[in-house]
Amino acid sequence: MTLAFYMFWICLVLIAHTYFLYPIILFLAYAASQVRRDWRYLKTRRNRRALQLTSDHLPDVTVIVPLYNEAACLLEKLDNLRQSDYPFEKLEIMLVSDGSTDGTNEILESLSDPNVTIVILPQRKGKWNALNVGVAKARHEILVFSDGSALFDRNAIPCLVRHFHDPAVGVACGALEFTRTLESERTDGVYWGYESMLRLMEARLGATLGASGAIYALRRQCYFPLAPNTTMDDFLIPMTARNAGYRVLYDPEARATDVAASSIAGEFARRVRVAAGSYRILGSLLTGNLLSFSGFAFFSHRLLRWMLPFLLIGLLASSSFLLARPFYRLVFLAQLLFCLWAAIGFIFRHRLQRVRYGLMGYFMLAINAAFLVGFWRFLFGREEATWQRVK
């Protein structure tokens, strides 16, 4: 009973901190920071926004796009990059095919644009290898990374690149938006809105932890070759740059759009892979520079998220041993009701798509279960280093 008591309160406090206390602390710190910035502006009248650079001051840039079986969207992606507001003569577009088998290579071989560099890898090894090869062959010092299906806003590349006028900046992360189905809009769309707000507040406090692999830029000297089987490259690369002493920024004006997984099942598959990759790199992250607010943000926003499935199981198990007391019985009942909500969402998922928050219980349970599956794959070495688009 004593063990159950301590386990219950440890799990409850950490779960509450992850979903409620940390966002509140983050908001208060963000508000204080914003007041301080506003006061400084009133005193100095200096523009706090990063200014767009003129064409003469823009550096040459290499855009690296790893591809695997992207024949359906490859030409649209290339046209999208060509329509960028960035001077095309200063832009190298590098398309790296990672052993594609669907006609992607044939499309690449038909291209004859001097600004487009084609790399066709005969064997599929994974995104980590495509990125290593792409960076090694890139001609320029500022690198922009993207995915084959992500479409940039016209001003996305200029918005990212403007930050590198400051030599202390190593990474500039963009904002990713999604085209969604009705089901994903009701579930992951709600969660992504919550997540995006946390990222924006963290960025204002200098605690940007990771990027979206679909849109971010990097100073070349911040790139260290990825180890074989690395999957969380868009998290590991910014954290490595931060550990090297560079600033990592988030620019919500640099936007890209991608297609979200159409269902919770598709999102579950994606998060299993994310979870396995997260546990794989955890050891190297814990040995990095996690001082100041960035360390607190990593603990609250990342580490505890990866621990949540185990905390939820611990809370359910410990409360079941403490049912003699009304408070613990109430918490236990609340957990059972949540599981019932998730079960109803799963069974009637097609009918509940139009009911606001009707599927959120199912979604939240599914993404935490995905981390359990991902942890299992990590333990037994079953995580995949290759990647493919989630349907």
C-alpha positions as CSV (number, residue, x, y, z in Angstrom):
1,M,0.0,0.0,0.0
2,T,2.9,2.4,0.8
3,L,4.5,1.6,-2.6
4,A,1.2,2.1,-4.3
5,F,0.7,5.5,-2.6
6,Y,4.1,6.9,-3.7
7,M,3.7,5.5,-7.2
8,F,0.3,7.1,-7.5
9,W,1.4,10.6,-6.6
10,I,4.6,10.5,-8.6
11,C,2.7,9.4,-11.7
12,L,-0.2,11.8,-11.1
13,V,2.1,14.8,-10.6
14,L,4.2,14.0,-13.7
15,I,1.2,13.5,-15.9
16,A,-0.4,16.7,-14.6
17,H,2.9,18.5,-15.2
18,T,3.1,17.3,-18.8
19,Y,-0.4,18.3,-19.9
20,F,-1.3,21.1,-17.6
21,L,1.4,22.6,-15.3
22,Y,4.1,22.9,-18.0
23,P,1.9,24.8,-20.4
24,I,0.9,27.2,-17.6
25,I,4.5,27.7,-16.5
26,L,5.4,28.2,-20.2
27,F,2.7,30.7,-20.8
28,L,3.6,32.8,-17.7
29,A,7.3,32.8,-18.7
30,Y,6.4,33.7,-22.3
31,A,4.1,36.5,-21.1
32,A,6.9,37.9,-18.9
33,S,9.4,37.7,-21.8
34,Q,6.9,39.4,-24.1
35,V,6.4,42.3,-21.6
36,R,10.1,42.7,-21.3
37,R,10.6,42.7,-25.1
38,D,7.8,45.3,-25.5
39,W,9.3,47.5,-22.8
40,R,12.7,47.3,-24.5
41,Y,11.0,48.3,-27.8
42,L,9.3,51.3,-26.3
43,K,12.6,52.5,-24.9
44,T,14.7,51.9,-28.0
45,R,12.2,51.8,-30.8
46,R,14.3,49.1,-32.5
47,N,12.6,46.7,-34.7
48,R,12.5,43.3,-33.0
49,R,11.6,41.3,-36.1
50,A,14.3,39.7,-38.3
51,L,14.4,41.8,-41.5
52,Q,14.3,40.3,-45.0
53,L,17.7,40.6,-46.7
54,T,18.1,42.2,-50.1
55,S,19.1,40.1,-53.1
56,D,22.7,41.4,-52.9
57,H,23.0,40.1,-49.3
58,L,21.4,36.8,-49.7
59,P,23.8,33.8,-49.5
60,D,23.8,30.9,-51.9
61,V,21.7,28.0,-50.6
62,T,21.4,24.3,-51.3
63,V,17.9,22.8,-50.8
64,I,18.3,19.0,-50.0
65,V,15.2,16.8,-50.6
66,P,15.6,13.1,-49.8
67,L,13.2,11.0,-51.8
68,Y,11.8,7.5,-51.7
69,N,9.1,6.6,-54.2
70,E,7.8,10.2,-54.7
71,A,7.0,9.9,-58.4
72,A,3.4,11.1,-57.8
73,C,4.5,14.5,-56.3
74,L,8.1,15.0,-57.5
75,L,7.4,17.4,-60.3
76,E,5.0,19.4,-58.2
77,K,7.7,19.7,-55.5
78,L,10.3,20.8,-58.1
79,D,7.9,23.4,-59.5
80,N,7.1,24.6,-56.0
81,L,10.8,25.3,-55.3
82,R,11.3,27.0,-58.6
83,Q,8.5,29.4,-57.7
84,S,10.3,30.5,-54.5
85,D,10.9,34.2,-54.0
86,Y,14.6,33.3,-53.5
87,P,16.8,34.3,-56.4
88,F,17.0,31.1,-58.5
89,E,20.6,31.7,-59.5
90,K,21.5,31.5,-55.8
91,L,19.6,28.2,-55.3
92,E,20.9,24.7,-55.8
93,I,18.2,22.1,-55.6
94,M,19.5,18.6,-54.7
95,L,17.2,15.7,-55.1
96,V,18.5,12.5,-53.5
97,S,16.7,9.3,-54.4
98,D,17.1,6.6,-51.7
99,G,16.7,3.4,-53.8
100,S,13.3,4.4,-55.2
101,T,11.4,1.8,-57.3
102,D,8.3,3.6,-58.5
103,G,9.6,5.7,-61.4
104,T,11.1,8.4,-59.3
105,N,14.6,7.7,-60.7
106,E,13.3,7.8,-64.3
107,I,11.8,11.3,-63.7
108,L,15.1,12.5,-62.1
109,E,17.1,11.2,-65.1
110,S,14.9,13.2,-67.5
111,L,15.6,16.5,-65.8
112,S,18.1,18.9,-67.4
113,D,18.2,21.9,-65.1
114,P,21.6,23.3,-64.2
115,N,20.3,24.4,-60.8
116,V,19.1,20.9,-60.0
117,T,21.6,18.3,-58.8
118,I,20.5,14.7,-59.1
119,V,21.8,11.9,-56.8
120,I,20.4,8.4,-57.3
121,L,21.4,5.9,-54.7
122,P,21.1,2.3,-55.9
123,Q,20.3,0.8,-52.5
124,R,17.8,1.9,-50.0
125,K,19.5,2.5,-46.7
126,G,17.4,5.2,-45.1
127,K,16.9,8.9,-44.8
128,W,20.1,9.2,-42.6
129,N,22.2,8.1,-45.6
130,A,20.4,10.3,-48.1
131,L,21.0,13.3,-45.9
132,N,24.7,12.4,-45.4
133,V,25.2,12.1,-49.1
134,G,23.3,15.2,-49.9
135,V,25.2,17.4,-47.4
136,A,28.5,16.0,-48.6
137,K,27.7,16.9,-52.3
138,A,26.1,20.3,-51.5
139,R,27.9,23.3,-53.0
140,H,26.8,25.9,-50.5
141,E,27.2,26.7,-46.8
142,I,23.5,27.3,-46.0
143,L,21.4,24.1,-46.3
144,V,17.6,23.9,-46.4
145,F,16.0,20.5,-45.8
146,S,12.6,19.4,-47.0
147,D,10.5,16.4,-47.8
148,G,9.3,15.4,-51.2
149,S,5.6,15.9,-50.3
150,A,6.0,19.3,-48.5
151,L,5.2,22.5,-50.4
152,F,6.9,25.7,-49.3
153,D,5.2,29.1,-49.2
154,R,6.9,31.4,-51.7
155,N,8.7,33.3,-49.0
156,A,9.7,30.3,-46.9
157,I,13.3,30.1,-48.0
158,P,14.0,33.8,-47.6
159,C,12.4,33.8,-44.1
160,L,14.6,30.9,-43.0
161,V,17.8,32.2,-44.6
162,R,17.5,35.7,-43.2
163,H,18.5,34.5,-39.7
164,F,21.9,33.3,-40.8
165,H,23.1,36.9,-41.1
166,D,23.8,36.4,-37.4
167,P,26.8,34.1,-37.1
168,A,25.6,32.7,-33.8
169,V,22.5,31.1,-35.5
170,G,23.0,27.5,-36.5
171,V,19.5,26.3,-37.2
172,A,16.3,28.1,-38.3
173,C,13.1,25.9,-38.1
174,G,10.0,26.6,-40.1
175,A,6.3,25.9,-39.3
176,L,4.5,23.0,-40.8
177,E,0.8,23.0,-41.6
178,F,-1.3,20.1,-42.8
179,T,-4.0,19.4,-45.3
180,R,-6.3,17.1,-43.4
181,T,-9.3,14.8,-43.7
182,L,-12.3,15.3,-41.4
183,E,-11.1,12.5,-39.0
184,S,-7.5,13.9,-38.7
185,E,-8.8,17.5,-38.3
186,R,-10.9,16.4,-35.3
187,T,-8.0,14.5,-33.7
188,D,-4.4,15.3,-34.7
189,G,-5.5,18.7,-35.9
190,V,-6.6,19.7,-32.4
191,Y,-3.5,18.2,-30.8
192,W,-1.2,19.9,-33.4
193,G,-2.7,23.3,-32.6
194,Y,-1.9,22.7,-28.9
195,E,1.6,21.5,-29.8
196,S,2.3,24.4,-32.2
197,M,1.4,26.9,-29.4
198,L,3.8,25.2,-27.1
199,R,6.6,25.4,-29.7
200,L,5.9,29.0,-30.4
201,M,6.2,30.0,-26.7
202,E,9.3,27.8,-26.3
203,A,10.9,29.6,-29.3
204,R,10.2,33.0,-27.7
205,L,12.1,31.8,-24.7
206,G,15.1,30.5,-26.7
207,A,14.2,26.8,-26.1
208,T,13.4,25.5,-29.6
209,L,14.2,21.8,-29.2
210,G,13.6,20.3,-32.7
211,A,12.6,21.0,-36.2
212,S,10.1,19.6,-38.6
213,G,12.0,17.6,-41.2
214,A,9.8,19.1,-43.9
215,I,11.2,22.7,-43.4
216,Y,14.3,23.8,-41.7
217,A,17.7,25.4,-42.5
218,L,21.1,24.7,-41.2
219,R,24.6,26.2,-41.2
220,R,26.8,23.6,-42.8
221,Q,29.4,23.5,-40.0
222,C,26.5,22.5,-37.7
223,Y,26.0,19.2,-39.5
224,F,27.6,16.1,-38.2
225,P,27.2,13.0,-40.3
226,L,24.3,10.9,-39.0
227,A,25.0,7.5,-37.6
228,P,23.5,4.5,-39.4
229,N,19.9,3.8,-38.5
230,T,19.2,7.3,-37.2
231,T,15.5,8.1,-37.6
232,M,14.9,11.3,-35.6
233,D,17.3,13.4,-37.7
234,D,15.1,16.5,-37.4
235,F,15.4,16.4,-33.6
236,L,19.0,15.2,-33.3
237,I,20.5,17.7,-35.8
238,P,19.1,20.9,-34.0
239,M,20.1,19.5,-30.6
240,T,23.6,18.7,-31.8
241,A,23.9,22.3,-33.2
242,R,22.7,23.7,-29.8
243,N,25.3,21.5,-28.0
244,A,28.0,23.0,-30.3
245,G,27.1,26.4,-29.1
246,Y,24.8,27.7,-31.9
247,R,21.4,29.2,-31.5
248,V,18.3,27.3,-32.7
249,L,15.4,29.5,-33.8
250,Y,11.8,29.0,-34.9
251,D,10.3,31.2,-37.5
252,P,6.5,30.8,-37.8
253,E,6.5,33.0,-41.0
254,A,8.5,30.3,-42.9
255,R,5.7,27.9,-43.7
256,A,5.3,24.6,-45.5
257,T,2.2,22.5,-46.1
258,D,2.0,18.7,-46.2
259,V,-0.7,16.0,-46.2
260,A,-1.5,14.5,-42.8
261,A,-2.2,10.9,-42.2
262,S,-5.8,10.4,-43.1
263,S,-6.8,8.4,-40.0
264,I,-5.8,7.7,-36.5
265,A,-4.5,4.3,-37.7
266,G,-2.1,6.1,-40.0
267,E,-1.0,8.5,-37.3
268,F,-0.4,5.5,-35.0
269,A,2.0,4.0,-37.5
270,R,3.9,7.2,-37.8
271,R,4.2,7.7,-34.1
272,V,5.5,4.1,-33.5
273,R,8.4,5.0,-35.7
274,V,8.9,8.3,-34.0
275,A,8.9,6.6,-30.6
276,A,11.4,4.0,-31.6
277,G,13.7,6.7,-32.9
278,S,13.2,8.8,-29.8
279,Y,14.3,6.1,-27.4
280,R,17.2,5.3,-29.7
281,I,18.8,8.8,-29.4
282,L,17.8,9.4,-25.8
283,G,21.2,8.5,-24.4
284,S,23.0,11.0,-26.6
285,L,20.5,13.7,-25.8
286,L,20.9,13.3,-22.1
287,T,24.6,13.8,-22.3
288,G,24.2,17.2,-24.2
289,N,23.9,20.7,-22.9
290,L,20.5,20.8,-21.1
291,L,21.1,23.8,-18.8
292,S,18.8,26.7,-18.3
293,F,15.2,26.8,-19.6
294,S,16.1,24.5,-22.5
295,G,16.8,21.6,-20.2
296,F,13.5,22.2,-18.4
297,A,11.7,22.3,-21.7
298,F,13.3,19.1,-22.8
299,F,12.3,17.3,-19.6
300,S,8.7,18.7,-19.7
301,H,8.0,18.6,-23.4
302,R,10.0,15.6,-24.6
303,L,11.3,13.3,-22.0
304,L,8.0,13.1,-20.0
305,R,6.0,12.7,-23.2
306,W,8.1,9.6,-24.0
307,M,7.5,8.4,-20.4
308,L,3.7,9.0,-20.4
309,P,2.5,5.5,-21.4
310,F,4.4,4.1,-18.4
311,L,3.1,6.8,-16.1
312,L,-0.4,6.2,-17.2
313,I,-0.1,2.4,-16.6
314,G,1.5,3.2,-13.2
315,L,-1.3,5.5,-12.2
316,L,-4.0,2.9,-13.2
317,A,-2.2,0.1,-11.3
318,S,-1.5,2.1,-8.2
319,S,-5.0,3.6,-7.9
320,S,-6.4,0.0,-8.2
321,F,-4.7,-0.8,-4.9
322,L,-6.0,2.3,-3.1
323,L,-9.7,1.9,-3.9
324,A,-10.7,2.0,-0.2
325,R,-10.3,5.8,-0.2
326,P,-12.8,7.9,-2.1
327,F,-10.3,10.2,-3.9
328,Y,-8.3,7.2,-5.3
329,R,-11.5,5.5,-6.2
330,L,-12.6,8.6,-8.1
331,V,-9.3,8.8,-10.0
332,F,-9.6,5.1,-10.9
333,L,-13.1,5.6,-12.1
334,A,-12.0,8.6,-14.2
335,Q,-9.4,6.4,-15.9
336,L,-12.0,3.7,-16.7
337,L,-14.3,6.3,-18.2
338,F,-11.5,7.6,-20.3
339,C,-10.8,4.1,-21.6
340,L,-14.5,3.7,-22.3
341,W,-14.5,7.0,-24.3
342,A,-11.5,5.8,-26.3
343,A,-13.3,2.4,-27.0
344,I,-16.4,4.1,-28.1
345,G,-14.4,6.3,-30.4
346,F,-12.7,3.3,-31.9
347,I,-15.9,1.3,-32.4
348,F,-17.9,4.2,-33.8
349,R,-15.0,6.2,-35.4
350,H,-16.8,6.7,-38.7
351,R,-20.0,8.0,-37.0
352,L,-18.2,10.2,-34.6
353,Q,-16.1,12.1,-37.1
354,R,-18.5,15.0,-37.1
355,V,-18.8,15.1,-33.3
356,R,-16.4,17.7,-31.8
357,Y,-13.9,15.9,-29.6
358,G,-15.7,12.6,-30.1
359,L,-12.6,10.9,-31.2
360,M,-10.1,12.6,-29.0
361,G,-10.1,9.9,-26.3
362,Y,-9.4,7.2,-29.0
363,F,-6.6,9.5,-30.5
364,M,-4.9,10.2,-27.1
365,L,-4.9,6.5,-26.1
366,A,-3.6,5.5,-29.6
367,I,-0.6,7.9,-29.6
368,N,0.4,6.7,-26.1
369,A,0.0,3.1,-27.1
370,A,2.2,3.9,-30.1
371,F,5.0,4.9,-27.8
372,L,4.7,1.5,-26.0
373,V,5.0,-0.3,-29.3
374,G,7.9,2.0,-30.3
375,F,9.6,1.2,-27.0
376,W,9.2,-2.5,-27.6
377,R,10.7,-2.2,-31.1
378,F,13.6,-0.2,-29.6
379,L,14.3,-2.9,-27.0
380,F,14.4,-5.7,-29.6
381,G,16.1,-3.7,-32.3
382,R,13.1,-3.7,-34.7
383,E,12.9,0.0,-35.5
384,E,13.4,0.8,-39.2
385,A,15.9,3.3,-40.5
386,T,14.2,3.5,-43.8
387,W,11.1,5.7,-44.2
388,Q,8.0,6.0,-46.3
389,R,5.0,8.3,-46.4
390,V,2.2,7.5,-44.0
391,K,-1.1,7.1,-45.9
